[in-house]
Amino acid sequence: TSITQNYEVEFLAACQDNESIEFDLAISTGATAKFEIIVSGLLIEFLEVVVDDENGILEPMEESNIEVTLQNLGSFNTTALTAELVALNSNVSVTSASYDLGAINMNETGLAEFTVSLNNESYIGENLQFRIDVTDANSLLSSSYFSLEAGDVDNYAPTGPDGYGYYAYDSRDGFYQNCPTYEWIEIDPQEGGSGEVRELGDDRSFTIENFIGFKYYGNISDSITICTNGWISMQPTWETYFRNWTIPSALGGYGAIMPFWDDLVGPYLPGSTEDRYDMRICYYHDIANHRLIIEWNECVNREDNVSVEKFEIVLYDQEHYGTATGDGIIQFNYQTVSNIDFDANYATVGIENFQQNDGLLYTFADIYPASASELQNEFSIKFTTDPPVYSIAAQPIAEFSVEDESGTVPYTVKFSNDTTPMYYFNTYNWDFGDGSTSEEYEPEHTFDEVGEYTVMLTVTNSEGTDTITKEAYIEVLPPMPPVADFTVESIAGFAPFEVMFINNTTPEDGDNEYDWDFGDEETSSSENPTHIYEQPGVYTVSLTATNSAGVDEMIKENYIIAIDSDEIWPGDTNSDGIVDEGDILPIGFYLHELGAPREEVSFSWQSNVYPLGWNNAVAPFADCNGDGEVDIADVLGICLNWNQTHSTTTYFSGEDELEEYRENFQQLYDALNNNGTELLLKNHIAELYGFPIVVASYQSMLGKNYPNPFNPTTSISYSIAESGRVELAIFNIKGQLVNTLVKEIKQPGNFEVIWNGKDESGRKASSGLYFYRLKNNNKTIDTKKMLLLK
């Protein structure tokens, strides 16, 4: 038997489509029955939003239309609907907030259009949040949320905020009032500063007083720990954490401030690959300016043990430099920085709170947010809780620059825009002087014809227009003929001897063709060939380079030595059959090389058995006394056996390797006496490296410039034997005077002058071959050549 009973139930508008409503039915017998009803209702959801203006971006101080697409995912068609837009940010106004959608059928969409505007306190990167309410004639049907980003975030916008409210402004955030101005504050007394210095080795830290009561993440600590690895901790710690991590992280100091958290060390002592100088960590309480400065000096990156890192933190007393939260301002200044530690996540830059659960990361693992600029020399980052505020608009001052104003056709130039102020609403119009134009901020342009080009930049904003014109600014030269050059990893070894040739031909144009002759009737057309010398001998190698502008050949006589000899003659280190000044070269090349000693340690002029246990096949020739180490004492073997000869020769010189061993030859030069044979050897080194010539009585002499090739400066040493007028001048390959470096009366002596690569009018000289000539009392002493490469 069944009984039917009707009940009237009202479902509120808040019920969702497909929502299950459970019921309990109480029966007079005391039993209870359960059942459920699935609600069929309306479900209007946000699908997408589009900014309907020229660039599709909501800009600060701009009014824009936005189109919001809504979709009916409910179980029946709607009646006429209305959409209301509500802005949840104080910097946004909705000037047209209501839109009649009409009816939306099931699974179809409706488009609502609104007008919004951002005020002048909005900033690039601000997260703009909105709510859209959909109603019918009777009630609110649904509320959806969406967000948009103000502006187009790039590296001209601030980074942040973090959860506490810190922002990071860097030197390129010129649109904002908090953009920092780079100014290096030197506090190292060694360089004229007034700070206190701690000279520290690897992985060290020390603690100082918080002199200014600096407030950080709402806390004021009594003291600050400073670590050699590029960070400070506002909570004292004994840790030195050399391994950097991201932010926030449980590793690292508590309340850490990290201008350059990386594994930093002091530079090597001269001639050593183990012993190092200490780093100089300085601090200074600048009472007059209410700030505390901490500087890292004489630090290098352990990745290559060469790249210098010199940077500082400036903490500003919040009592004199107010902020939104009352916390102090932090500024990082980078005088010299190289973020190269690719083996260990590069460097970490940023700040972190005391609980290590919040912070503002600027970079880690060489990854930057879109708003951050890459670390660079003469660069600053400011951390403050003051929110972004645009700078007061001003008429632009147009300016631009390029790295090099001249090059060979086709010449591609990257233009740097140095306009101030760098407002995002500036517009740019470039005219390259060849009929081409651009509206990009920093365009790249290729000049396809030889000539001089006048470049013009016009900058316009709401406050006015400025134009800068640089006449004959870009010089495009004809293609340069090649200058053939090559080196090898090792010039000597036991036959069969495999040699890898390294092609250093300039310019590195794509149309270069190469012809190699290895001296053993074998050839190659590869750019960087590898060749095996099967038979013992001494081989001359030549490289011919050809391009559309010309041909050049480099021949290296007696360059490769394939060794099949067990004989060494003490003093004849280059095994050319005679002991002379050329034998100083292998000692410099292999200085400090170690191996097995000979059975007899002696400088006696006799052949010796080739020793075993040397990593380099040629190095034992330089071990004149046979004690198992190439050192300065081996020079005595050259002096004692001067001009001795023998008949078993496998000559090698290796002069192309000179630059790699400059430090070794500097040690030899400093150690040799200024008389006799040692003076001859000393001056031979001086000629090779441009060191000062040492003469018992002065001789007129023109030394080799260093470095060569060079860019943009080179040093020229010379000596004058008699007092009088001295002239040292630079000429181009056509014989035209480029610059006169010296033109004055001088007394006898040794001198040195620097050429900065510019002509007499201060313009940069073009790449190419140049000659320099020394005259004394109108008599030409010598003329030498040098190569300027860009």
QUIURMO-V150485 format. One record per pair of residues at least 12 apart in sequence whose C-alpha atoms are under 6 Angstrom apart, sorted by the first residue. I is the first residue (numbers start at 0). GAP is how many residues later the second one is. Records with the same first field share a line. If there is no record, write none. Layout:
# QUIURMO-V150485
I->GAP + GAP
This chain:
# QUIURMO-V150485
16->22 + 23 + 24 + 25 + 26 + 57
17->20 + 21 + 22
18->19 + 20
19->17 + 18
20->15 + 16
21->14
22->12 + 13
39->35
40->33 + 34
41->32
42->29 + 30 + 31
43->27 + 28
44->25 + 26
45->24 + 98
46->22 + 23
47->20 + 21
48->18 + 19
49->16 + 17
50->15
51->13 + 14
56->94
57->92 + 93
58->91 + 92
59->58 + 62
60->57 + 58 + 59
61->55 + 56
62->53 + 54
63->51 + 52
64->49 + 50
65->47 + 48
66->45 + 46
67->43 + 44
68->41 + 42
69->39 + 40
70->37 + 38
71->34 + 35 + 36
72->34
75->30
76->28 + 29
77->25 + 26
78->24
79->22 + 23
80->20 + 21 + 22 + 54 + 55
81->17 + 18 + 19 + 52 + 53
82->15 + 16 + 50 + 51
83->13 + 14 + 48 + 49
84->12 + 46 + 47
85->44 + 45
86->43
87->41 + 42
90->27 + 28 + 31
91->25 + 26
92->23 + 24
93->21 + 22
94->20 + 21
95->18 + 19
96->17
98->13
120->268
123->26 + 27 + 33
124->24 + 25 + 28
125->23 + 24
126->22
127->19 + 20 + 21
128->18
129->15 + 16 + 17
130->13 + 14
131->12
152->218
153->216 + 217
154->215 + 216 + 217 + 218
155->16 + 17
156->16 + 214
157->213
158->212
161->197 + 198
164->220
165->218 + 219
166->216 + 217 + 218
167->214 + 215
168->212 + 213
169->210 + 211
170->209
173->248
174->215 + 216 + 247 + 248
175->213 + 214 + 215
176->212 + 213 + 214
181->197 + 198
194->87 + 88 + 89
195->86 + 87
196->84 + 85
197->82 + 83
198->79 + 80 + 81
199->78 + 79
200->77
201->63
202->37
203->23 + 24
204->21 + 22
205->19 + 20
206->17 + 18
207->15 + 16
208->14
209->12 + 13 + 14
211->105
213->103
214->112 + 113
215->111
223->12
226->13
228->13 + 32 + 33 + 34 + 35
229->30 + 31
230->26 + 27 + 30
231->24 + 25
232->20 + 21 + 22 + 23
233->21
234->19
241->21
243->17 + 18
245->118
246->114
247->108 + 109 + 110 + 111
248->107
249->106
253->100
254->97 + 98 + 99
255->95 + 96
256->94
257->91 + 92 + 93
258->73 + 90
259->87 + 88 + 89
260->86 + 87
261->85
263->36 + 37 + 38
264->34 + 35
265->12 + 13 + 33 + 34
266->33
278->19 + 20
279->17 + 18
280->14 + 15
281->12 + 13
289->27
290->24 + 25 + 26
291->22 + 23
292->20 + 21
293->18 + 19
294->16 + 17
295->14 + 15
296->13
302->38
308->27 + 28
309->25 + 26
310->22 + 23 + 24
311->20 + 21
312->18 + 19
313->16 + 17
314->15
315->12 + 13
322->63
323->61 + 62
328->54 + 55
329->52 + 53
330->50 + 51
331->48 + 49
332->46 + 47
333->43 + 44 + 45
334->42 + 43
335->41
336->40
344->20
345->19 + 20
346->17
347->15 + 16
348->13 + 14
349->12
393->69
394->68 + 69
395->24 + 25
396->22 + 23 + 69
397->21 + 61 + 68 + 69 + 70
398->19 + 20
399->16 + 17 + 18
400->15
401->13 + 14
404->69
405->68 + 69 + 70
406->69 + 70
407->68 + 69 + 70 + 71
408->39 + 67 + 68 + 69 + 70
409->37 + 38
410->35 + 36
411->33 + 34
412->31 + 32
413->30
414->27 + 28
415->26
416->25
425->34 + 35
426->32 + 33
427->30 + 31
428->28 + 29
429->26 + 27
430->24 + 25
431->23
432->20 + 21 + 22
449->26 + 27 + 28
450->24 + 25
451->20 + 22 + 23
452->19 + 20 + 21
453->16 + 17 + 18 + 19
454->14 + 15
455->12 + 13
478->70
479->69
480->68 + 69
481->24 + 25 + 70
482->22 + 23 + 69
483->21 + 61 + 68 + 69 + 70
484->19 + 20
485->16 + 17 + 18
486->15
487->12 + 13 + 14
490->69
491->68 + 69 + 70
492->69 + 70 + 124
493->68 + 69
494->39 + 40 + 41 + 67 + 68
495->37 + 38
496->35 + 36 + 65
497->33 + 34
498->31 + 32
499->30
500->27 + 28
501->26
502->25
510->36
511->34 + 35
512->32 + 33
513->30 + 31
514->28 + 29
515->26 + 27
516->24 + 25
517->23
518->20 + 21 + 22
535->26 + 27 + 28
536->24 + 25
537->20 + 22 + 23 + 112
538->19 + 20 + 21
539->16 + 17 + 18 + 19
540->14 + 15
541->12 + 13
565->43 + 44
566->40 + 41 + 42 + 43
567->39 + 40
568->37 + 38
569->33 + 54 + 67
570->53 + 66 + 67
572->48 + 49
573->77 + 78
574->74 + 75 + 76
575->73 + 75
576->68 + 69 + 70 + 72
577->65 + 66 + 67
578->63 + 64 + 65
579->63
580->100
585->36
586->35
587->76 + 77
588->72
589->29
590->39 + 40
591->38 + 39
592->36 + 37
593->34 + 35
594->18 + 19 + 33
595->16 + 17 + 32
596->29 + 30 + 31
597->13 + 28
600->24 + 25 + 26
601->23
602->22 + 34
623->13
668->13
686->16
689->13 + 14
697->23
698->21 + 22
699->19 + 20 + 21
700->17 + 18
701->16
702->14 + 15
708->78 + 79
709->78
710->78
711->44 + 45
712->42 + 43 + 44
713->40 + 41
714->38 + 39
715->36 + 37
716->34 + 35
717->32 + 33
718->30 + 31 + 32
719->28 + 29
720->27
721->26
722->23 + 24 + 25
723->21 + 22 + 53
724->19 + 20 + 51 + 52
725->17 + 18 + 19 + 49 + 50
726->15 + 16 + 47 + 48
727->13 + 14 + 45 + 46
728->12 + 43 + 44
729->41 + 42
730->39 + 40
731->38
732->37
737->21
738->20 + 21
766->21 + 22 + 23
767->19 + 20
768->17 + 18
769->15 + 16
770->13 + 14
771->12
